[in-house]
Amino acid sequence: MKKSICVLAAVIMAASMMTACGGSDDSSEESKAAPAQAQTADSTAEGGNEGNEHTDETRKNASAYADDLFNGIEYVDQLNPISPEMVEKVYGIPADKYSDGKVYVGGVSTAEEIACFDAVDEAAAADIKAACEARIAAQIKAVEGYNPDELTKLNDPVLVVNGNSVYMCLSNDNAKAKEVIG
């Protein structure tokens, strides 16, 4: 068990270093574990986001939402954007599933993360949401043994689906994240 934790920590650290350098040669794939019990808001659900839906004229793209979440919330860790290639490796989301997207990840000390995508269609949005849930589940498994304090944000993530857009924010300020997303 101890060896498994050390190996997992080394893999996470290596992925973090590749993120900082912008390159990657890591062929490991994130766990496709069962989705976490995420707090979700779907604009098509009963009592959805009436009055908060983004119209085509007023809606920002996913990258702008990610930047607003990055700049509008205080994070413990230093978050860094990752390339579409790393998004595919970390989340399992190929670039052809979204027309715009941006992901910020932290180092190995926290589970703080931002992932915002404008999916190409409804089916792609569902796939992206499932990938975000799988990422949360993988993060839970990764931190529960060495940093259980991070479970608070992982067990209560902000994961919002609005039309074909998917927004995820793992932070200590869910109220602010929801305010930024709208």
C-alpha positions in Angstrom: 0.0 0.0 0.0 2.8 2.4 0.9 4.6 1.6 -2.3 1.4 2.3 -4.3 1.0 5.7 -2.7 4.6 6.6 -3.4 4.2 5.5 -7.1 0.9 7.5 -7.4 2.6 10.6 -5.9 5.5 10.2 -8.3 3.1 9.9 -11.3 1.2 13.0 -10.2 4.4 15.0 -9.6 5.7 14.0 -13.1 2.4 15.0 -14.7 2.6 18.3 -12.8 6.1 19.0 -14.0 5.2 18.2 -17.6 2.3 20.6 -17.3 4.6 23.4 -16.1 7.0 22.8 -19.0 4.2 22.5 -21.6 5.4 19.3 -23.1 4.4 15.7 -22.4 5.5 12.2 -23.1 3.4 10.6 -20.4 1.3 7.8 -21.8 -0.5 7.1 -18.6 -4.3 7.4 -18.7 -6.5 8.7 -15.9 -8.8 6.2 -14.2 -12.2 5.9 -15.7 -13.6 5.3 -12.2 -17.3 5.7 -11.4 -18.3 9.3 -11.4 -18.2 11.2 -8.1 -21.4 12.4 -6.6 -21.0 15.9 -8.0 -23.2 18.8 -7.3 -24.5 19.6 -10.8 -26.8 22.2 -12.3 -28.2 21.4 -15.8 -30.0 24.2 -17.5 -32.4 21.7 -19.0 -33.4 20.3 -15.6 -36.7 21.2 -14.0 -36.2 24.6 -12.2 -32.9 25.1 -14.1 -31.1 28.3 -14.5 -34.0 30.5 -15.5 -32.7 34.0 -15.9 -29.1 32.8 -15.8 -28.9 31.1 -19.2 -26.3 32.6 -21.4 -27.7 33.9 -24.7 -25.5 33.8 -27.8 -25.1 37.6 -27.8 -24.1 37.8 -24.1 -22.3 34.5 -23.5 -18.6 34.3 -23.1 -16.6 31.4 -24.4 -15.4 28.6 -22.1 -11.8 30.0 -22.0 -13.2 33.4 -20.7 -15.1 31.6 -18.0 -12.0 29.6 -17.0 -10.0 32.8 -16.8 -12.8 34.5 -14.7 -12.7 31.5 -12.3 -8.9 31.7 -12.2 -8.9 35.5 -11.5 -12.0 35.7 -9.4 -11.2 33.1 -6.7 -8.4 32.9 -4.3 -6.6 29.5 -4.6 -4.1 27.9 -2.2 -2.1 26.4 -5.0 -0.6 28.0 -8.1 -2.8 26.9 -11.0 -1.4 26.6 -14.5 -3.2 26.2 -17.9 -2.6 22.9 -19.7 -2.4 22.2 -23.4 -5.2 20.4 -25.3 -2.9 17.4 -25.5 -2.6 17.3 -21.7 -6.3 17.8 -21.4 -6.8 14.6 -23.4 -4.3 12.7 -21.3 -5.6 14.0 -17.9 -9.3 14.1 -18.7 -9.6 11.8 -21.7 -11.4 14.5 -23.7 -10.2 14.7 -27.3 -10.0 18.2 -28.8 -12.7 17.4 -31.4 -15.3 17.2 -28.6 -15.1 20.9 -27.9 -14.9 24.1 -29.9 -13.4 26.0 -27.0 -11.9 24.9 -23.7 -9.4 25.7 -21.0 -8.2 23.8 -18.0 -6.1 25.0 -15.1 -4.5 22.5 -12.8 -2.6 22.8 -9.5 0.4 21.0 -8.3 0.4 17.9 -6.2 -0.4 19.6 -2.9 -4.1 20.4 -3.7 -7.0 19.2 -5.8 -7.7 22.7 -7.0 -8.7 22.7 -10.7 -10.7 24.6 -13.3 -12.1 23.0 -16.4 -14.4 24.8 -18.8 -15.6 23.6 -22.2 -17.9 24.5 -25.0 -18.8 21.1 -26.4 -19.5 20.7 -30.1 -22.9 19.2 -29.4 -25.2 17.8 -26.7 -23.6 14.3 -26.8 -20.1 15.7 -26.5 -21.3 17.8 -23.5 -22.5 14.7 -21.8 -19.2 13.0 -22.5 -17.2 15.9 -21.1 -19.4 16.0 -18.0 -18.8 12.3 -17.5 -15.0 12.9 -18.0 -15.1 15.6 -15.4 -16.9 13.3 -13.0 -14.3 10.6 -13.6 -11.5 13.1 -13.0 -13.1 14.0 -9.7 -13.3 10.4 -8.7 -9.7 9.8 -9.7 -8.6 12.8 -7.7 -10.5 11.5 -4.6 -8.6 8.2 -4.8 -5.4 10.1 -5.3 -5.6 12.4 -2.3 -7.5 10.3 0.2 -4.4 8.6 1.4 -2.0 11.5 1.6 -4.0 14.8 1.8 -7.5 14.0 3.1 -8.2 17.8 3.7 -8.7 18.1 -0.1 -11.6 15.7 0.0 -13.9 18.6 1.1 -13.7 20.3 -2.3 -13.7 17.0 -4.2 -16.8 15.7 -2.4 -18.6 19.0 -3.1 -17.4 20.1 -6.6 -19.0 22.8 -8.7 -19.9 21.0 -11.9 -22.4 22.9 -14.1 -23.8 22.0 -17.5 -25.5 24.9 -19.4 -26.6 23.8 -22.8 -23.5 22.5 -24.5 -21.1 24.1 -22.0 -19.6 22.3 -19.1 -17.9 24.2 -16.2 -16.0 22.5 -13.3 -14.3 24.3 -10.5 -12.6 22.7 -7.5 -11.9 25.4 -5.0 -12.6 26.5 -1.4 -15.2 29.0 -2.6 -18.1 27.3 -4.3 -20.4 30.3 -3.9 -18.0 32.5 -5.8 -17.5 29.8 -8.5 -21.3 29.6 -9.0 -21.5 33.4 -9.1 -18.8 33.6 -11.8 -20.5 30.8 -13.9 -23.9 32.4 -13.4 
